[in-house]
Amino acid sequence: MYVKDVTVQNQVGLHARPATFFIQKANEFKSSIWIDKDERKVNAKSLLGVLSLGIVGGTQIRIAANGPDEEDAVDELVKLIDSGFAD
């Protein structure tokens, strides 16, 4: 299990378009990936799950992965969030 905490940089947070980009990136990896926010944990590959967390800008979340590419998965997702989704 590989885990990192990250603060969402973009103002709107993980809503609609940014959440879709996040999920598409998560689905590139074989590992199981989760997002934790305020004691809630959801599958990072599920649009409904990610949107249900109501993540807004400035929110700190934890990304965790377990599997063959767990470190790459978490690092790439953290990098995406740190970029503010401006590839």
DAUR-V988935 format. One line per field, one symbol per residue. psi: psi as a letter, one per 40 degrees, with the letter a starting at -180 (. if undefined). A space follows every 10 residues. Layout:
BEGIN
psi->???
END
This chain:
BEGIN
psi->hhiiiihhdi deagibdddd ddddddeeid ihhihhhfei hiheehdddd deefhihehh ihhiihadfd dddddddddd ddeffg.
END
